[in-house]
């Protein structure tokens, strides 16, 4: 008895298309990027056993300002603040701009690509 494994084929629009239609794509991307940055800062602080208080002191800022830096939903953090925080941890930031992946061409049902 042989069973064939069915593979799912994608139909409909992409998640990116949905976000664009809702008008929230840029906001969602910003939050996702900030989420990763906040996680990396917190992970490095734990690794180096730096408290929020000592980190804020080395940054010459308040603990509440540091909390904004570490808040994944707060995307209003300057590049200067991000750079200073990375430097305090002995790290540096790397940013790059890349081309978006080309979107697959939409094909109507019953037509071949």
Jmol script that loads the backbone (N, CA, C; Angstrom):
load data "model"
ATOM      1  N   UNK A   1       0.845  -1.172   0.000  1.00  0.00           N
ATOM      2  CA  UNK A   1       0.000   0.000   0.000  1.00  0.00           C
ATOM      3  C   UNK A   1       0.891   1.235   0.000  1.00  0.00           C
ATOM      4  N   UNK A   2       0.801   1.986  -1.050  1.00  0.00           N
ATOM      5  CA  UNK A   2       1.625   3.198  -1.100  1.00  0.00           C
ATOM      6  C   UNK A   2       0.735   4.413  -0.889  1.00  0.00           C
ATOM      7  N   UNK A   3       1.275   5.330  -0.129  1.00  0.00           N
ATOM      8  CA  UNK A   3       0.533   6.568   0.101  1.00  0.00           C
ATOM      9  C   UNK A   3       1.340   7.713  -0.460  1.00  0.00           C
ATOM     10  N   UNK A   4       0.658   8.555  -1.184  1.00  0.00           N
ATOM     11  CA  UNK A   4       1.324   9.729  -1.730  1.00  0.00           C
ATOM     12  C   UNK A   4       1.135  10.882  -0.767  1.00  0.00           C
ATOM     13  N   UNK A   5       2.206  11.569  -0.533  1.00  0.00           N
ATOM     14  CA  UNK A   5       2.145  12.725   0.348  1.00  0.00           C
ATOM     15  C   UNK A   5       1.687  13.931  -0.459  1.00  0.00           C
ATOM     16  N   UNK A   6       0.624  14.556   0.003  1.00  0.00           N
ATOM     17  CA  UNK A   6       0.120  15.737  -0.685  1.00  0.00           C
ATOM     18  C   UNK A   6       0.933  16.946  -0.254  1.00  0.00           C
ATOM     19  N   UNK A   7       1.242  17.770  -1.205  1.00  0.00           N
ATOM     20  CA  UNK A   7       1.926  19.012  -0.875  1.00  0.00           C
ATOM     21  C   UNK A   7       0.945  20.156  -1.025  1.00  0.00           C
ATOM     22  N   UNK A   8       1.025  21.054  -0.092  1.00  0.00           N
ATOM     23  CA  UNK A   8       0.124  22.207  -0.125  1.00  0.00           C
ATOM     24  C   UNK A   8       0.617  23.202  -1.163  1.00  0.00           C
ATOM     25  N   UNK A   9      -0.299  23.703  -1.929  1.00  0.00           N
ATOM     26  CA  UNK A   9       0.056  24.748  -2.884  1.00  0.00           C
ATOM     27  C   UNK A   9      -0.543  26.048  -2.398  1.00  0.00           C
ATOM     28  N   UNK A  10       0.218  27.097  -2.539  1.00  0.00           N
ATOM     29  CA  UNK A  10      -0.211  28.408  -2.056  1.00  0.00           C
ATOM     30  C   UNK A  10      -1.212  29.020  -3.022  1.00  0.00           C
ATOM     31  N   UNK A  11      -2.323  29.442  -2.476  1.00  0.00           N
ATOM     32  CA  UNK A  11      -3.289  30.192  -3.269  1.00  0.00           C
ATOM     33  C   UNK A  11      -3.642  31.450  -2.502  1.00  0.00           C
ATOM     34  N   UNK A  12      -3.939  32.490  -3.203  1.00  0.00           N
ATOM     35  CA  UNK A  12      -4.286  33.737  -2.535  1.00  0.00           C
ATOM     36  C   UNK A  12      -3.092  34.660  -2.423  1.00  0.00           C
ATOM     37  N   UNK A  13      -3.282  35.714  -1.669  1.00  0.00           N
ATOM     38  CA  UNK A  13      -2.232  36.719  -1.556  1.00  0.00           C
ATOM     39  C   UNK A  13      -1.266  36.365  -0.431  1.00  0.00           C
ATOM     40  N   UNK A  14      -0.138  37.064  -0.418  1.00  0.00           N
ATOM     41  CA  UNK A  14       0.877  36.816   0.598  1.00  0.00           C
ATOM     42  C   UNK A  14       0.563  37.616   1.861  1.00  0.00           C
ATOM     43  N   UNK A  15       1.284  37.296   2.924  1.00  0.00           N
ATOM     44  CA  UNK A  15       1.126  38.033   4.175  1.00  0.00           C
ATOM     45  C   UNK A  15       1.544  39.485   3.984  1.00  0.00           C
ATOM     46  N   UNK A  16       2.600  39.710   3.195  1.00  0.00           N
ATOM     47  CA  UNK A  16       3.026  41.083   2.892  1.00  0.00           C
ATOM     48  C   UNK A  16       1.908  41.856   2.190  1.00  0.00           C
ATOM     49  N   UNK A  17       1.228  41.191   1.259  1.00  0.00           N
ATOM     50  CA  UNK A  17       0.099  41.836   0.572  1.00  0.00           C
ATOM     51  C   UNK A  17      -0.987  42.227   1.572  1.00  0.00           C
ATOM     52  N   UNK A  18      -1.263  41.328   2.512  1.00  0.00           N
ATOM     53  CA  UNK A  18      -2.270  41.610   3.537  1.00  0.00           C
ATOM     54  C   UNK A  18      -1.873  42.833   4.361  1.00  0.00           C
ATOM     55  N   UNK A  19      -0.609  42.873   4.801  1.00  0.00           N
ATOM     56  CA  UNK A  19      -0.147  44.009   5.605  1.00  0.00           C
ATOM     57  C   UNK A  19      -0.238  45.314   4.821  1.00  0.00           C
ATOM     58  N   UNK A  20       0.107  45.256   3.539  1.00  0.00           N
ATOM     59  CA  UNK A  20       0.008  46.453   2.696  1.00  0.00           C
ATOM     60  C   UNK A  20      -1.445  46.901   2.551  1.00  0.00           C
ATOM     61  N   UNK A  21      -2.338  45.945   2.326  1.00  0.00           N
ATOM     62  CA  UNK A  21      -3.759  46.275   2.179  1.00  0.00           C
ATOM     63  C   UNK A  21      -4.313  46.918   3.446  1.00  0.00           C
ATOM     64  N   UNK A  22      -3.826  46.480   4.596  1.00  0.00           N
ATOM     65  CA  UNK A  22      -4.280  47.028   5.876  1.00  0.00           C
ATOM     66  C   UNK A  22      -3.577  48.342   6.216  1.00  0.00           C
ATOM     67  N   UNK A  23      -2.537  48.677   5.451  1.00  0.00           N
ATOM     68  CA  UNK A  23      -1.805  49.918   5.686  1.00  0.00           C
ATOM     69  C   UNK A  23      -0.896  49.876   6.897  1.00  0.00           C
ATOM     70  N   UNK A  24      -0.448  48.674   7.281  1.00  0.00           N
ATOM     71  CA  UNK A  24       0.371  48.544   8.488  1.00  0.00           C
ATOM     72  C   UNK A  24       1.726  47.881   8.242  1.00  0.00           C
ATOM     73  N   UNK A  25       2.091  47.706   6.988  1.00  0.00           N
ATOM     74  CA  UNK A  25       3.320  46.974   6.683  1.00  0.00           C
ATOM     75  C   UNK A  25       4.557  47.642   7.285  1.00  0.00           C
ATOM     76  N   UNK A  26       4.706  48.956   7.102  1.00  0.00           N
ATOM     77  CA  UNK A  26       5.885  49.646   7.635  1.00  0.00           C
ATOM     78  C   UNK A  26       5.939  49.566   9.156  1.00  0.00           C
ATOM     79  N   UNK A  27       4.798  49.738   9.793  1.00  0.00           N
ATOM     80  CA  UNK A  27       4.743  49.673  11.259  1.00  0.00           C
ATOM     81  C   UNK A  27       5.137  48.283  11.756  1.00  0.00           C
ATOM     82  N   UNK A  28       4.611  47.248  11.126  1.00  0.00           N
ATOM     83  CA  UNK A  28       4.906  45.875  11.531  1.00  0.00           C
ATOM     84  C   UNK A  28       6.387  45.567  11.321  1.00  0.00           C
ATOM     85  N   UNK A  29       6.959  46.002  10.202  1.00  0.00           N
ATOM     86  CA  UNK A  29       8.383  45.777   9.958  1.00  0.00           C
ATOM     87  C   UNK A  29       9.238  46.495  10.994  1.00  0.00           C
ATOM     88  N   UNK A  30       8.878  47.735  11.333  1.00  0.00           N
ATOM     89  CA  UNK A  30       9.631  48.499  12.334  1.00  0.00           C
ATOM     90  C   UNK A  30       9.605  47.805  13.689  1.00  0.00           C
ATOM     91  N   UNK A  31       8.441  47.331  14.077  1.00  0.00           N
ATOM     92  CA  UNK A  31       8.319  46.644  15.365  1.00  0.00           C
ATOM     93  C   UNK A  31       9.114  45.343  15.357  1.00  0.00           C
ATOM     94  N   UNK A  32       9.093  44.619  14.248  1.00  0.00           N
ATOM     95  CA  UNK A  32       9.847  43.369  14.157  1.00  0.00           C
ATOM     96  C   UNK A  32      11.350  43.626  14.291  1.00  0.00           C
ATOM     97  N   UNK A  33      11.843  44.662  13.615  1.00  0.00           N
ATOM     98  CA  UNK A  33      13.265  45.001  13.700  1.00  0.00           C
ATOM     99  C   UNK A  33      13.621  45.417  15.121  1.00  0.00           C
ATOM    100  N   UNK A  34      12.795  46.263  15.720  1.00  0.00           N
ATOM    101  CA  UNK A  34      13.065  46.737  17.087  1.00  0.00           C
ATOM    102  C   UNK A  34      13.003  45.588  18.069  1.00  0.00           C
ATOM    103  N   UNK A  35      12.102  44.640  17.842  1.00  0.00           N
ATOM    104  CA  UNK A  35      11.996  43.468  18.703  1.00  0.00           C
ATOM    105  C   UNK A  35      13.313  42.695  18.715  1.00  0.00           C
ATOM    106  N   UNK A  36      13.892  42.494  17.555  1.00  0.00           N
ATOM    107  CA  UNK A  36      15.166  41.779  17.455  1.00  0.00           C
ATOM    108  C   UNK A  36      16.277  42.564  18.148  1.00  0.00           C
ATOM    109  N   UNK A  37      16.336  43.878  17.895  1.00  0.00           N
ATOM    110  CA  UNK A  37      17.374  44.700  18.527  1.00  0.00           C
ATOM    111  C   UNK A  37      17.252  44.683  20.050  1.00  0.00           C
ATOM    112  N   UNK A  38      16.038  44.851  20.567  1.00  0.00           N
ATOM    113  CA  UNK A  38      15.830  44.840  22.017  1.00  0.00           C
ATOM    114  C   UNK A  38      16.257  43.496  22.603  1.00  0.00           C
ATOM    115  N   UNK A  39      15.903  42.410  21.934  1.00  0.00           N
ATOM    116  CA  UNK A  39      16.280  41.073  22.394  1.00  0.00           C
ATOM    117  C   UNK A  39      17.802  40.924  22.408  1.00  0.00           C
ATOM    118  N   UNK A  40      18.478  41.422  21.364  1.00  0.00           N
ATOM    119  CA  UNK A  40      19.930  41.312  21.310  1.00  0.00           C
ATOM    120  C   UNK A  40      20.598  42.129  22.415  1.00  0.00           C
ATOM    121  N   UNK A  41      20.093  43.337  22.665  1.00  0.00           N
ATOM    122  CA  UNK A  41      20.651  44.148  23.751  1.00  0.00           C
ATOM    123  C   UNK A  41      20.452  43.455  25.100  1.00  0.00           C
ATOM    124  N   UNK A  42      19.258  42.958  25.358  1.00  0.00           N
ATOM    125  CA  UNK A  42      18.994  42.285  26.633  1.00  0.00           C
ATOM    126  C   UNK A  42      19.843  41.035  26.792  1.00  0.00           C
ATOM    127  N   UNK A  43      19.980  40.263  25.727  1.00  0.00           N
ATOM    128  CA  UNK A  43      20.796  39.046  25.771  1.00  0.00           C
ATOM    129  C   UNK A  43      22.245  39.384  26.101  1.00  0.00           C
ATOM    130  N   UNK A  44      22.776  40.434  25.455  1.00  0.00           N
ATOM    131  CA  UNK A  44      24.164  40.825  25.696  1.00  0.00           C
ATOM    132  C   UNK A  44      24.345  41.385  27.107  1.00  0.00           C
ATOM    133  N   UNK A  45      23.362  42.128  27.591  1.00  0.00           N
ATOM    134  CA  UNK A  45      23.435  42.631  28.969  1.00  0.00           C
ATOM    135  C   UNK A  45      23.473  41.473  29.962  1.00  0.00           C
ATOM    136  N   UNK A  46      22.647  40.458  29.746  1.00  0.00           N
ATOM    137  CA  UNK A  46      22.664  39.276  30.615  1.00  0.00           C
ATOM    138  C   UNK A  46      24.009  38.561  30.533  1.00  0.00           C
ATOM    139  N   UNK A  47      24.505  38.406  29.329  1.00  0.00           N
ATOM    140  CA  UNK A  47      25.779  37.723  29.112  1.00  0.00           C
ATOM    141  C   UNK A  47      26.913  38.432  29.859  1.00  0.00           C
ATOM    142  N   UNK A  48      26.885  39.767  29.833  1.00  0.00           N
ATOM    143  CA  UNK A  48      27.926  40.554  30.491  1.00  0.00           C
ATOM    144  C   UNK A  48      27.573  40.895  31.939  1.00  0.00           C
ATOM    145  N   UNK A  49      26.438  40.398  32.404  1.00  0.00           N
ATOM    146  CA  UNK A  49      25.950  40.647  33.762  1.00  0.00           C
ATOM    147  C   UNK A  49      25.851  42.135  34.080  1.00  0.00           C
ATOM    148  N   UNK A  50      25.316  42.878  33.112  1.00  0.00           N
ATOM    149  CA  UNK A  50      25.081  44.312  33.298  1.00  0.00           C
ATOM    150  C   UNK A  50      23.639  44.518  33.727  1.00  0.00           C
ATOM    151  N   UNK A  51      23.461  45.267  34.792  1.00  0.00           N
ATOM    152  CA  UNK A  51      22.109  45.614  35.224  1.00  0.00           C
ATOM    153  C   UNK A  51      21.630  46.809  34.411  1.00  0.00           C
ATOM    154  N   UNK A  52      20.324  47.032  34.440  1.00  0.00           N
ATOM    155  CA  UNK A  52      19.787  48.208  33.753  1.00  0.00           C
ATOM    156  C   UNK A  52      20.369  49.481  34.356  1.00  0.00           C
ATOM    157  N   UNK A  53      20.533  49.470  35.664  1.00  0.00           N
ATOM    158  CA  UNK A  53      21.065  50.654  36.343  1.00  0.00           C
ATOM    159  C   UNK A  53      22.501  50.945  35.894  1.00  0.00           C
ATOM    160  N   UNK A  54      23.345  49.919  35.840  1.00  0.00           N
ATOM    161  CA  UNK A  54      24.738  50.147  35.421  1.00  0.00           C
ATOM    162  C   UNK A  54      24.821  50.509  33.940  1.00  0.00           C
ATOM    163  N   UNK A  55      23.972  49.908  33.138  1.00  0.00           N
ATOM    164  CA  UNK A  55      23.943  50.218  31.707  1.00  0.00           C
ATOM    165  C   UNK A  55      23.522  51.672  31.496  1.00  0.00           C
ATOM    166  N   UNK A  56      22.485  52.101  32.195  1.00  0.00           N
ATOM    167  CA  UNK A  56      22.016  53.486  32.075  1.00  0.00           C
ATOM    168  C   UNK A  56      23.113  54.454  32.511  1.00  0.00           C
ATOM    169  N   UNK A  57      23.822  54.108  33.568  1.00  0.00           N
ATOM    170  CA  UNK A  57      24.900  54.975  34.066  1.00  0.00           C
ATOM    171  C   UNK A  57      26.003  55.112  33.022  1.00  0.00           C
ATOM    172  N   UNK A  58      26.395  53.999  32.403  1.00  0.00           N
ATOM    173  CA  UNK A  58      27.440  54.045  31.369  1.00  0.00           C
ATOM    174  C   UNK A  58      26.984  54.806  30.128  1.00  0.00           C
ATOM    175  N   UNK A  59      25.685  54.786  29.869  1.00  0.00           N
ATOM    176  CA  UNK A  59      25.133  55.530  28.731  1.00  0.00           C
ATOM    177  C   UNK A  59      24.908  57.003  29.069  1.00  0.00           C
ATOM    178  N   UNK A  60      25.113  57.355  30.331  1.00  0.00           N
ATOM    179  CA  UNK A  60      24.842  58.723  30.811  1.00  0.00           C
ATOM    180  C   UNK A  60      23.392  59.105  30.529  1.00  0.00           C
ATOM    181  N   UNK A  61      22.497  58.197  30.871  1.00  0.00           N
ATOM    182  CA  UNK A  61      21.072  58.432  30.653  1.00  0.00           C
ATOM    183  C   UNK A  61      20.282  57.872  31.825  1.00  0.00           C
ATOM    184  N   UNK A  62      18.991  58.042  31.790  1.00  0.00           N
ATOM    185  CA  UNK A  62      18.136  57.533  32.865  1.00  0.00           C
ATOM    186  C   UNK A  62      17.741  56.080  32.591  1.00  0.00           C
ATOM    187  N   UNK A  63      17.310  55.428  33.645  1.00  0.00           N
ATOM    188  CA  UNK A  63      16.855  54.058  33.481  1.00  0.00           C
ATOM    189  C   UNK A  63      15.581  54.015  32.637  1.00  0.00           C
ATOM    190  N   UNK A  64      14.743  55.039  32.755  1.00  0.00           N
ATOM    191  CA  UNK A  64      13.515  55.058  31.942  1.00  0.00           C
ATOM    192  C   UNK A  64      13.851  55.192  30.455  1.00  0.00           C
ATOM    193  N   UNK A  65      14.906  55.934  30.133  1.00  0.00           N
ATOM    194  CA  UNK A  65      15.344  56.037  28.730  1.00  0.00           C
ATOM    195  C   UNK A  65      15.857  54.681  28.246  1.00  0.00           C
ATOM    196  N   UNK A  66      16.585  53.980  29.111  1.00  0.00           N
ATOM    197  CA  UNK A  66      17.061  52.642  28.759  1.00  0.00           C
ATOM    198  C   UNK A  66      15.878  51.692  28.567  1.00  0.00           C
ATOM    199  N   UNK A  67      14.858  51.824  29.408  1.00  0.00           N
ATOM    200  CA  UNK A  67      13.659  50.985  29.247  1.00  0.00           C
ATOM    201  C   UNK A  67      13.008  51.209  27.883  1.00  0.00           C
ATOM    202  N   UNK A  68      13.021  52.444  27.397  1.00  0.00           N
ATOM    203  CA  UNK A  68      12.476  52.724  26.057  1.00  0.00           C
ATOM    204  C   UNK A  68      13.327  52.040  24.984  1.00  0.00           C
ATOM    205  N   UNK A  69      14.636  52.039  25.188  1.00  0.00           N
ATOM    206  CA  UNK A  69      15.532  51.358  24.251  1.00  0.00           C
ATOM    207  C   UNK A  69      15.235  49.861  24.217  1.00  0.00           C
ATOM    208  N   UNK A  70      14.945  49.287  25.375  1.00  0.00           N
ATOM    209  CA  UNK A  70      14.719  47.844  25.473  1.00  0.00           C
ATOM    210  C   UNK A  70      13.269  47.434  25.220  1.00  0.00           C
ATOM    211  N   UNK A  71      12.388  48.402  25.018  1.00  0.00           N
ATOM    212  CA  UNK A  71      10.973  48.118  24.744  1.00  0.00           C
ATOM    213  C   UNK A  71      10.801  47.765  23.267  1.00  0.00           C
ATOM    214  N   UNK A  72      10.441  46.513  22.963  1.00  0.00           N
ATOM    215  CA  UNK A  72      10.321  46.096  21.562  1.00  0.00           C
ATOM    216  C   UNK A  72       9.292  46.885  20.761  1.00  0.00           C
ATOM    217  N   UNK A  73       8.306  47.452  21.426  1.00  0.00           N
ATOM    218  CA  UNK A  73       7.252  48.173  20.710  1.00  0.00           C
ATOM    219  C   UNK A  73       7.575  49.643  20.499  1.00  0.00           C
ATOM    220  N   UNK A  74       8.599  50.145  21.175  1.00  0.00           N
ATOM    221  CA  UNK A  74       8.966  51.554  21.038  1.00  0.00           C
ATOM    222  C   UNK A  74       9.990  51.691  19.912  1.00  0.00           C
ATOM    223  N   UNK A  75       9.515  52.104  18.751  1.00  0.00           N
ATOM    224  CA  UNK A  75      10.403  52.219  17.586  1.00  0.00           C
ATOM    225  C   UNK A  75      11.013  53.608  17.460  1.00  0.00           C
ATOM    226  N   UNK A  76      10.667  54.515  18.367  1.00  0.00           N
ATOM    227  CA  UNK A  76      11.167  55.893  18.296  1.00  0.00           C
ATOM    228  C   UNK A  76      12.473  56.036  19.076  1.00  0.00           C
ATOM    229  N   UNK A  77      13.461  55.248  18.697  1.00  0.00           N
ATOM    230  CA  UNK A  77      14.778  55.298  19.328  1.00  0.00           C
ATOM    231  C   UNK A  77      15.765  55.730  18.255  1.00  0.00           C
ATOM    232  N   UNK A  78      16.605  56.685  18.585  1.00  0.00           N
ATOM    233  CA  UNK A  78      17.522  57.225  17.577  1.00  0.00           C
ATOM    234  C   UNK A  78      18.669  56.261  17.281  1.00  0.00           C
ATOM    235  N   UNK A  79      19.237  56.413  16.101  1.00  0.00           N
ATOM    236  CA  UNK A  79      20.415  55.624  15.738  1.00  0.00           C
ATOM    237  C   UNK A  79      21.567  55.923  16.687  1.00  0.00           C
ATOM    238  N   UNK A  80      21.658  57.173  17.125  1.00  0.00           N
ATOM    239  CA  UNK A  80      22.719  57.548  18.063  1.00  0.00           C
ATOM    240  C   UNK A  80      22.588  56.758  19.368  1.00  0.00           C
ATOM    241  N   UNK A  81      21.375  56.644  19.885  1.00  0.00           N
ATOM    242  CA  UNK A  81      21.155  55.893  21.125  1.00  0.00           C
ATOM    243  C   UNK A  81      21.487  54.422  20.935  1.00  0.00           C
ATOM    244  N   UNK A  82      21.055  53.853  19.823  1.00  0.00           N
ATOM    245  CA  UNK A  82      21.362  52.448  19.533  1.00  0.00           C
ATOM    246  C   UNK A  82      22.873  52.232  19.436  1.00  0.00           C
ATOM    247  N   UNK A  83      23.556  53.152  18.770  1.00  0.00           N
ATOM    248  CA  UNK A  83      25.008  53.046  18.601  1.00  0.00           C
ATOM    249  C   UNK A  83      25.723  53.162  19.943  1.00  0.00           C
ATOM    250  N   UNK A  84      25.315  54.122  20.756  1.00  0.00           N
ATOM    251  CA  UNK A  84      25.935  54.295  22.073  1.00  0.00           C
ATOM    252  C   UNK A  84      25.743  53.052  22.937  1.00  0.00           C
ATOM    253  N   UNK A  85      24.546  52.489  22.914  1.00  0.00           N
ATOM    254  CA  UNK A  85      24.268  51.288  23.706  1.00  0.00           C
ATOM    255  C   UNK A  85      25.128  50.118  23.235  1.00  0.00           C
ATOM    256  N   UNK A  86      25.257  49.968  21.936  1.00  0.00           N
ATOM    257  CA  UNK A  86      26.108  48.898  21.405  1.00  0.00           C
ATOM    258  C   UNK A  86      27.557  49.106  21.840  1.00  0.00           C
ATOM    259  N   UNK A  87      28.036  50.334  21.776  1.00  0.00           N
ATOM    260  CA  UNK A  87      29.416  50.631  22.176  1.00  0.00           C
ATOM    261  C   UNK A  87      29.659  50.320  23.647  1.00  0.00           C
ATOM    262  N   UNK A  88      28.701  50.643  24.502  1.00  0.00           N
ATOM    263  CA  UNK A  88      28.830  50.341  25.935  1.00  0.00           C
ATOM    264  C   UNK A  88      29.006  48.839  26.146  1.00  0.00           C
ATOM    265  N   UNK A  89      28.381  48.052  25.290  1.00  0.00           N
ATOM    266  CA  UNK A  89      28.477  46.592  25.395  1.00  0.00           C
ATOM    267  C   UNK A  89      29.672  46.030  24.624  1.00  0.00           C
ATOM    268  N   UNK A  90      30.503  46.925  24.065  1.00  0.00           N
ATOM    269  CA  UNK A  90      31.661  46.467  23.293  1.00  0.00           C
ATOM    270  C   UNK A  90      31.277  45.908  21.937  1.00  0.00           C
ATOM    271  N   UNK A  91      30.163  46.350  21.422  1.00  0.00           N
ATOM    272  CA  UNK A  91      29.645  45.860  20.138  1.00  0.00           C
ATOM    273  C   UNK A  91      29.474  47.019  19.172  1.00  0.00           C
ATOM    274  N   UNK A  92      29.127  46.707  17.932  1.00  0.00           N
ATOM    275  CA  UNK A  92      28.775  47.747  16.965  1.00  0.00           C
ATOM    276  C   UNK A  92      27.564  47.276  16.165  1.00  0.00           C
ATOM    277  N   UNK A  93      26.847  48.234  15.632  1.00  0.00           N
ATOM    278  CA  UNK A  93      25.654  47.923  14.846  1.00  0.00           C
ATOM    279  C   UNK A  93      26.019  47.763  13.380  1.00  0.00           C
ATOM    280  N   UNK A  94      25.297  46.906  12.709  1.00  0.00           N
ATOM    281  CA  UNK A  94      25.459  46.723  11.268  1.00  0.00           C
ATOM    282  C   UNK A  94      24.069  46.835  10.645  1.00  0.00           C
ATOM    283  N   UNK A  95      23.916  47.798   9.749  1.00  0.00           N
ATOM    284  CA  UNK A  95      22.661  47.971   9.015  1.00  0.00           C
ATOM    285  C   UNK A  95      22.960  47.820   7.536  1.00  0.00           C
ATOM    286  N   UNK A  96      22.000  47.336   6.801  1.00  0.00           N
ATOM    287  CA  UNK A  96      22.150  47.288   5.357  1.00  0.00           C
ATOM    288  C   UNK A  96      20.779  47.389   4.707  1.00  0.00           C
ATOM    289  N   UNK A  97      20.786  47.896   3.519  1.00  0.00           N
ATOM    290  CA  UNK A  97      19.559  47.989   2.737  1.00  0.00           C
ATOM    291  C   UNK A  97      19.664  46.950   1.630  1.00  0.00           C
ATOM    292  N   UNK A  98      18.644  46.128   1.513  1.00  0.00           N
ATOM    293  CA  UNK A  98      18.646  45.060   0.515  1.00  0.00           C
ATOM    294  C   UNK A  98      17.452  45.214  -0.413  1.00  0.00           C
ATOM    295  N   UNK A  99      17.584  44.635  -1.591  1.00  0.00           N
ATOM    296  CA  UNK A  99      16.447  44.560  -2.502  1.00  0.00           C
ATOM    297  C   UNK A  99      15.415  43.626  -1.892  1.00  0.00           C
ATOM    298  N   UNK A 100      14.159  43.949  -2.127  1.00  0.00           N
ATOM    299  CA  UNK A 100      13.097  43.042  -1.704  1.00  0.00           C
ATOM    300  C   UNK A 100      13.126  41.823  -2.612  1.00  0.00           C
ATOM    301  N   UNK A 101      12.704  40.705  -2.068  1.00  0.00           N
ATOM    302  CA  UNK A 101      12.603  39.504  -2.889  1.00  0.00           C
ATOM    303  C   UNK A 101      11.525  39.745  -3.929  1.00  0.00           C
ATOM    304  N   UNK A 102      11.773  39.347  -5.169  1.00  0.00           N
ATOM    305  CA  UNK A 102      10.729  39.534  -6.178  1.00  0.00           C
ATOM    306  C   UNK A 102       9.504  38.700  -5.820  1.00  0.00           C
ATOM    307  N   UNK A 103       8.359  39.299  -6.017  1.00  0.00           N
ATOM    308  CA  UNK A 103       7.117  38.588  -5.722  1.00  0.00           C
ATOM    309  C   UNK A 103       6.797  37.624  -6.849  1.00  0.00           C
ATOM    310  N   UNK A 104       6.305  36.442  -6.490  1.00  0.00           N
ATOM    311  CA  UNK A 104       5.892  35.515  -7.545  1.00  0.00           C
ATOM    312  C   UNK A 104       4.714  36.095  -8.314  1.00  0.00           C
ATOM    313  N   UNK A 105       4.711  35.832  -9.604  1.00  0.00           N
ATOM    314  CA  UNK A 105       3.637  36.332 -10.453  1.00  0.00           C
ATOM    315  C   UNK A 105       2.337  35.632 -10.100  1.00  0.00           C
ATOM    316  N   UNK A 106       1.273  36.396  -9.962  1.00  0.00           N
ATOM    317  CA  UNK A 106      -0.027  35.810  -9.646  1.00  0.00           C
ATOM    318  C   UNK A 106      -0.610  35.192 -10.909  1.00  0.00           C
ATOM    319  N   UNK A 107      -1.118  33.998 -10.751  1.00  0.00           N
ATOM    320  CA  UNK A 107      -1.708  33.277 -11.875  1.00  0.00           C
ATOM    321  C   UNK A 107      -3.152  32.954 -11.519  1.00  0.00           C
ATOM    322  N   UNK A 108      -4.049  33.225 -12.424  1.00  0.00           N
ATOM    323  CA  UNK A 108      -5.463  32.909 -12.200  1.00  0.00           C
ATOM    324  C   UNK A 108      -5.644  31.400 -12.184  1.00  0.00           C
ATOM    325  N   UNK A 109      -6.624  30.944 -11.422  1.00  0.00           N
ATOM    326  CA  UNK A 109      -6.892  29.512 -11.351  1.00  0.00           C
ATOM    327  C   UNK A 109      -7.183  28.958 -12.740  1.00  0.00           C
ATOM    328  N   UNK A 110      -6.650  27.798 -13.004  1.00  0.00           N
ATOM    329  CA  UNK A 110      -6.904  27.146 -14.286  1.00  0.00           C
ATOM    330  C   UNK A 110      -5.945  27.570 -15.382  1.00  0.00           C
ATOM    331  N   UNK A 111      -5.058  28.515 -15.100  1.00  0.00           N
ATOM    332  CA  UNK A 111      -4.080  28.946 -16.099  1.00  0.00           C
ATOM    333  C   UNK A 111      -2.705  28.447 -15.688  1.00  0.00           C
ATOM    334  N   UNK A 112      -1.880  28.208 -16.659  1.00  0.00           N
ATOM    335  CA  UNK A 112      -0.513  27.812 -16.336  1.00  0.00           C
ATOM    336  C   UNK A 112       0.353  29.064 -16.274  1.00  0.00           C
ATOM    337  N   UNK A 113       1.428  29.024 -15.457  1.00  0.00           N
ATOM    338  CA  UNK A 113       2.270  30.215 -15.295  1.00  0.00           C
ATOM    339  C   UNK A 113       2.991  30.650 -16.511  1.00  0.00           C
TER     340      UNK A 113
END
end "model"
wireframe off; spacefill off
backbone 0.3
color backbone group
